[in-house]
Amino acid sequence: MTSRIKFIIISLSNFVTGLTSGIFIFAPLVCWLLWRRDEDDDVADYARRRLNTAISWFIYSVVAVFIWNYLSMLIGMMLMAAIALGWIYYFALDMMRAAQGDPSYEFPLTFDFLSRPEE
């Protein structure tokens, strides 16, 4: 399987998991576990970065739900809408880059939970 196909699978699985279940972490975690030791370092790095993105956006969603339930329904609703629109927009950009075989796209507001392995 080529690197370009792996980029598309990683990006698409991350996007579909976020849309269908609302739990962003499962598909990127599986992709990262499958390809973290891939012979192509770009694939392993791309999977790691998408897992970092999924964890970050999951945390943002949990905070928005907390705000919705316990502080302000209007602010929480606006945050959830912003997260959903941002998720769709940024993953559309990521899918376009992945389809071209370019894994260099960096999501905004992503924390580096899993650091790049030392060589």
Secondary structure, DSSP 8 states (H G I E B T S, - for coil): --HHHHHHHHHHHHHHHHHHTS--SHHHHHHHHHHTT-SSHHHHHHHHHHHHHHHHHHHHHHHHHHIIIII-HHHHHHHHHHHHHHHHHHHHHHHHHHHTT------TT---SS-----
